[in-house]
């Protein structure tokens, strides 16, 4: 009997959470997590060091004050960004553009 009540409560928990968040958003109390701002010049400088293997991902992430998964997301976004033009020359790829 207690198991059924527990399952019912667990099923309703996300719904109640969404309702509470919606109420707070309307009231202007809930803003979500703040977006982390990263300086483009710093990122580009560290990215160049990372590409030349002077620093590894852990050092890169610490220098930007972000976590490794966040750095991985930034690198993936940079790789898939339409802002970059790919110039292919003799088996090397040169990224041209800005982040």
Backbone as ProteinMPNN parsed JSONL, in Angstrom:
{"seq_chain_A": "XXXXXXXXXXXXXXXXXXXXXXXXXXXXXXXXXXXXXXXXXXXXXXXXXXXXXXXXXXXXXXXXXXXXXXXXXXXXXXXXXXXXXXXXXXXXXXXXXXX", "coords_chain_A": {"N_chain_A": [[0.822, -1.198, 0.0], [1.896, 1.256, 0.831], [3.857, 1.48, -1.096], [2.389, 1.989, -3.435], [1.358, 4.52, -2.882], [3.736, 5.947, -2.724], [4.684, 5.687, -5.393], [2.667, 7.11, -6.711], [3.043, 9.688, -5.645], [5.667, 10.212, -6.56], [5.183, 10.288, -9.292], [3.647, 12.563, -9.512], [5.318, 14.577, -8.65], [7.144, 15.923, -10.588], [5.215, 17.346, -12.05], [4.056, 19.077, -10.158], [6.321, 20.534, -9.58], [6.851, 21.829, -12.045], [4.548, 23.437, -12.16], [4.982, 25.136, -9.953], [7.342, 26.447, -10.75], [6.376, 27.787, -13.019], [4.584, 29.573, -11.821], [6.369, 31.122, -10.299], [7.928, 32.215, -12.375], [6.088, 33.854, -13.663], [5.718, 35.684, -11.607], [8.163, 36.839, -11.602], [10.215, 35.906, -10.042], [11.711, 33.666, -10.57], [14.463, 33.034, -12.434], [16.216, 31.282, -13.544], [19.372, 29.658, -14.285], [22.243, 31.734, -14.481], [23.824, 32.831, -17.46], [27.089, 31.971, -18.321], [29.663, 34.169, -18.999], [32.187, 34.308, -21.384], [35.268, 35.526, -22.323], [36.07, 36.221, -25.632], [38.627, 36.618, -26.766], [40.358, 35.565, -24.837], [39.443, 32.932, -24.841], [40.08, 32.191, -27.478], [42.885, 32.422, -27.413], [43.563, 30.477, -25.472], [42.46, 28.28, -26.748], [44.098, 28.017, -28.973], [46.466, 27.3, -27.697], [45.606, 24.878, -26.648], [45.131, 23.436, -29.015], [47.725, 23.231, -29.975], [48.728, 21.546, -28.149], [49.874, 22.511, -25.805], [48.496, 22.942, -23.495], [46.162, 20.93, -21.609], [42.753, 19.598, -21.599], [41.778, 19.836, -18.978], [43.343, 21.89, -17.85], [42.644, 23.908, -19.613], [39.881, 24.183, -19.082], [39.999, 24.987, -16.369], [41.314, 27.444, -16.626], [39.356, 28.929, -17.882], [37.464, 28.907, -15.951], [35.364, 27.025, -15.908], [33.508, 23.912, -15.997], [34.639, 20.612, -17.03], [32.656, 19.234, -18.67], [31.24, 21.501, -19.565], [33.213, 22.836, -20.997], [33.616, 20.927, -23.006], [31.154, 21.166, -24.292], [31.35, 23.812, -25.209], [33.513, 23.536, -26.987], [32.386, 21.753, -28.819], [30.266, 23.319, -29.776], [31.761, 25.334, -30.947], [33.062, 23.928, -32.959], [30.901, 23.153, -34.564], [29.868, 25.551, -35.326], [28.347, 27.88, -37.521], [29.64, 30.208, -37.99], [32.22, 29.884, -38.575], [34.535, 29.383, -41.164], [35.688, 26.731, -43.076], [38.867, 26.062, -44.103], [40.562, 23.969, -46.065], [43.703, 22.682, -46.279], [46.189, 20.757, -47.501], [45.773, 18.385, -45.808], [45.299, 19.639, -43.368], [43.17, 21.491, -41.214], [42.061, 24.723, -41.053], [40.607, 26.974, -38.924], [38.651, 29.738, -39.495], [37.447, 32.764, -38.397], [35.251, 34.034, -35.847], [34.469, 33.488, -32.417]], "CA_chain_A": [[0.0, 0.0, 0.0], [2.778, 2.42, 0.877], [4.535, 1.545, -2.392], [1.486, 2.629, -4.398], [1.301, 5.947, -2.538], [5.041, 6.485, -3.115], [4.694, 5.807, -6.862], [1.757, 8.2, -7.076], [3.706, 10.943, -5.3], [6.795, 10.395, -7.481], [4.645, 10.639, -10.605], [3.107, 13.931, -9.454], [6.356, 15.527, -8.26], [7.561, 16.842, -11.67], [4.097, 18.221, -12.432], [3.973, 20.142, -9.147], [7.512, 21.374, -9.732], [6.622, 22.701, -13.221], [3.55, 24.444, -11.789], [5.632, 26.099, -9.067], [8.262, 27.251, -11.551], [5.559, 28.67, -13.857], [4.064, 30.639, -10.955], [7.493, 32.002, -9.973], [8.322, 32.94, -13.584], [5.111, 34.934, -13.839], [5.935, 36.673, -10.56], [9.479, 37.423, -11.803], [11.137, 35.419, -9.013], [12.525, 32.572, -11.094], [15.156, 33.481, -13.634], [17.066, 30.217, -14.059], [20.81, 29.827, -14.089], [22.832, 32.81, -15.262], [24.719, 32.401, -18.524], [28.484, 32.301, -18.025], [30.27, 34.956, -20.071], [33.587, 33.958, -21.624], [35.93, 36.467, -23.215], [36.445, 35.57, -26.892], [40.083, 36.667, -26.97], [40.943, 34.592, -23.916], [39.105, 31.599, -25.332], [40.866, 31.935, -28.69], [44.283, 32.22, -27.015], [43.648, 29.171, -24.821], [42.142, 27.266, -27.75], [45.316, 27.837, -29.769], [47.378, 26.522, -26.859], [45.046, 23.524, -26.577], [45.351, 22.791, -30.319], [49.153, 22.933, -30.113], [49.004, 20.614, -27.047], [50.601, 23.147, -24.71], [47.651, 22.71, -22.319], [45.155, 19.893, -21.827], [41.387, 20.063, -21.366], [41.601, 20.212, -17.577], [43.947, 23.214, -17.698], [41.81, 24.804, -20.425], [38.65, 24.423, -18.319], [40.329, 25.768, -15.165], [41.642, 28.807, -17.04], [38.094, 29.596, -18.206], [36.596, 28.768, -14.77], [34.195, 26.214, -16.252], [33.728, 22.486, -15.796], [35.028, 19.882, -18.24], [31.526, 19.08, -19.59], [30.932, 22.795, -20.177], [34.248, 23.054, -22.009], [33.303, 20.034, -24.125], [30.025, 21.771, -25.001], [31.879, 24.984, -25.914], [34.319, 23.059, -28.115], [31.46, 21.189, -29.803], [29.581, 24.463, -30.391], [32.74, 26.023, -31.807], [33.307, 23.067, -34.121], [29.7, 23.127, -35.41], [29.395, 26.913, -35.519], [28.361, 28.343, -38.915], [30.446, 31.429, -38.082], [33.565, 29.511, -38.997], [34.734, 28.862, -42.509], [36.746, 25.731, -43.048], [39.825, 26.086, -45.204], [41.302, 22.712, -46.022], [44.961, 22.772, -47.008], [47.146, 19.663, -47.296], [45.395, 17.558, -44.654], [45.099, 20.395, -42.134], [41.971, 22.331, -41.238], [42.289, 25.999, -40.4], [39.347, 27.62, -38.616], [38.724, 31.174, -39.691], [36.218, 33.39, -37.918], [35.271, 34.446, -34.456], [33.579, 32.685, -31.561]], "C_chain_A": [[0.87, 1.268, 0.0], [3.531, 2.593, -0.437], [3.69, 2.248, -3.436], [1.402, 4.13, -4.149], [2.607, 6.625, -2.973], [5.109, 6.69, -4.625], [3.82, 6.961, -7.322], [2.409, 9.546, -6.8], [4.874, 11.234, -6.24], [6.317, 10.805, -8.871], [4.158, 12.087, -10.625], [4.165, 14.979, -9.147], [6.798, 16.446, -9.401], [6.452, 17.818, -12.091], [3.968, 19.381, -11.448], [5.172, 21.083, -9.254], [7.339, 22.336, -10.906], [5.613, 23.796, -12.906], [4.168, 25.534, -10.919], [6.583, 27.015, -9.822], [7.485, 28.237, -12.416], [5.012, 29.84, -13.042], [5.179, 31.639, -10.628], [7.966, 32.813, -11.184], [7.38, 34.102, -13.824], [5.33, 36.053, -12.82], [7.31, 37.339, -10.685], [10.506, 36.98, -10.782], [12.105, 34.382, -9.547], [13.148, 33.007, -12.404], [16.018, 32.392, -14.245], [18.529, 30.531, -13.812], [21.341, 30.917, -15.014], [23.805, 32.245, -16.294], [26.126, 32.873, -18.195], [29.077, 33.019, -19.233], [31.758, 34.599, -20.178], [34.153, 34.913, -22.66], [36.431, 35.726, -24.46], [37.953, 35.528, -27.104], [40.79, 35.644, -26.081], [40.681, 33.182, -24.41], [39.955, 31.252, -26.551], [42.332, 31.652, -28.36], [44.466, 30.833, -26.384], [43.364, 28.036, -25.806], [43.365, 26.982, -28.626], [46.345, 27.019, -28.983], [46.91, 25.068, -26.753], [45.312, 22.767, -27.88], [46.815, 22.417, -30.508], [49.648, 22.033, -28.977], [49.907, 21.202, -25.961], [49.836, 22.975, -23.397], [46.672, 21.595, -22.65], [43.77, 20.443, -21.485], [41.166, 20.514, -19.924], [42.162, 21.618, -17.337], [43.132, 24.268, -18.443], [40.548, 25.174, -19.648], [38.925, 25.275, -17.081], [40.632, 27.22, -15.52], [40.38, 29.611, -17.372], [37.118, 29.605, -17.033], [35.278, 28.09, -15.12], [34.533, 24.754, -15.98], [34.133, 21.83, -17.113], [33.836, 19.668, -19.181], [31.131, 20.385, -20.283], [31.942, 23.119, -21.264], [33.989, 22.183, -23.232], [32.156, 20.602, -24.963], [30.496, 22.986, -25.808], [32.686, 24.567, -27.144], [33.435, 22.475, -29.213], [30.722, 22.313, -30.538], [30.509, 25.207, -31.342], [32.962, 25.238, -33.088], [32.122, 23.104, -35.099], [29.168, 24.508, -35.751], [29.438, 27.309, -37.003], [29.182, 29.613, -39.096], [31.847, 31.144, -38.599], [33.56, 28.975, -40.415], [35.871, 27.857, -42.433], [37.589, 25.843, -44.301], [40.665, 24.827, -45.095], [42.535, 22.846, -46.908], [45.844, 21.608, -46.602], [46.935, 18.942, -45.967], [45.32, 18.32, -43.328], [43.883, 21.286, -42.3], [42.286, 23.59, -40.433], [40.919, 26.64, -40.172], [39.524, 29.127, -38.724], [37.404, 31.749, -39.216], [36.372, 33.838, -36.503], [34.253, 33.64, -33.709], [32.453, 33.534, -31.075]], "O_chain_A": [[0.606, 2.219, -0.736], [3.813, 3.718, -0.85], [4.212, 3.021, -4.239], [1.377, 4.92, -5.092], [2.592, 7.73, -3.517], [5.542, 7.745, -5.089], [4.197, 7.707, -8.225], [2.337, 10.451, -7.631], [5.054, 12.374, -6.67], [6.981, 11.588, -9.55], [4.253, 12.759, -11.652], [3.926, 16.166, -9.365], [6.827, 17.661, -9.206], [6.723, 18.967, -12.441], [3.792, 20.529, -11.854], [5.042, 22.289, -9.042], [7.644, 23.523, -10.786], [5.783, 24.942, -13.322], [3.908, 26.719, -11.124], [6.628, 28.218, -9.566], [7.882, 29.396, -12.54], [4.981, 30.972, -13.523], [4.966, 32.85, -10.673], [8.361, 33.969, -11.037], [7.815, 35.206, -14.151], [5.148, 37.229, -13.134], [7.601, 38.293, -9.963], [11.561, 37.602, -10.658], [13.21, 34.237, -9.023], [12.446, 33.311, -13.368], [16.51, 32.558, -15.361], [18.87, 31.546, -13.205], [20.944, 31.013, -16.176], [24.524, 31.285, -16.016], [26.334, 34.031, -17.836], [28.997, 32.525, -20.357], [32.482, 34.592, -19.183], [33.586, 35.086, -23.739], [37.134, 34.722, -24.348], [38.493, 34.523, -27.566], [41.705, 34.949, -26.522], [41.575, 32.336, -24.403], [40.488, 30.147, -26.646], [42.947, 30.761, -28.945], [45.403, 30.109, -26.719], [43.956, 26.961, -25.71], [43.628, 25.831, -28.977], [47.013, 26.15, -29.543], [47.723, 24.144, -26.768], [45.676, 21.592, -27.852], [47.119, 21.4, -31.131], [50.848, 21.785, -28.857], [50.621, 20.467, -25.279], [50.435, 22.874, -22.326], [46.382, 21.338, -23.818], [43.631, 21.612, -21.125], [40.439, 21.478, -19.682], [41.517, 22.44, -16.687], [42.955, 25.384, -17.956], [40.189, 26.349, -19.567], [38.158, 26.19, -16.78], [40.244, 28.129, -14.786], [40.341, 30.825, -17.169], [36.064, 30.238, -17.107], [34.211, 28.523, -14.686], [35.692, 24.403, -15.76], [33.987, 22.423, -18.182], [33.973, 19.895, -20.384], [30.735, 20.377, -21.449], [31.577, 23.617, -22.329], [34.125, 22.644, -24.365], [32.183, 20.53, -26.191], [30.088, 23.168, -26.955], [32.559, 25.168, -28.211], [33.699, 22.675, -30.398], [30.569, 22.273, -31.759], [30.091, 25.653, -32.411], [33.041, 25.814, -34.173], [32.316, 23.088, -36.314], [28.128, 24.628, -36.398], [30.451, 27.097, -37.669], [29.401, 30.053, -40.225], [32.568, 32.054, -39.008], [32.681, 28.206, -40.804], [36.894, 28.11, -41.797], [37.085, 25.732, -45.418], [41.402, 24.651, -44.124], [42.436, 23.087, -48.111], [46.209, 21.504, -45.431], [47.824, 18.905, -45.117], [45.282, 17.696, -42.267], [43.602, 21.776, -43.395], [42.722, 23.519, -39.284], [40.156, 26.827, -41.119], [40.427, 29.71, -38.123], [36.343, 31.258, -39.603], [37.486, 34.005, -36.006], [33.281, 33.159, -34.291], [31.591, 33.053, -30.34]]}, "name": "protein", "num_of_chains": 1, "seq": "XXXXXXXXXXXXXXXXXXXXXXXXXXXXXXXXXXXXXXXXXXXXXXXXXXXXXXXXXXXXXXXXXXXXXXXXXXXXXXXXXXXXXXXXXXXXXXXXXXX"}
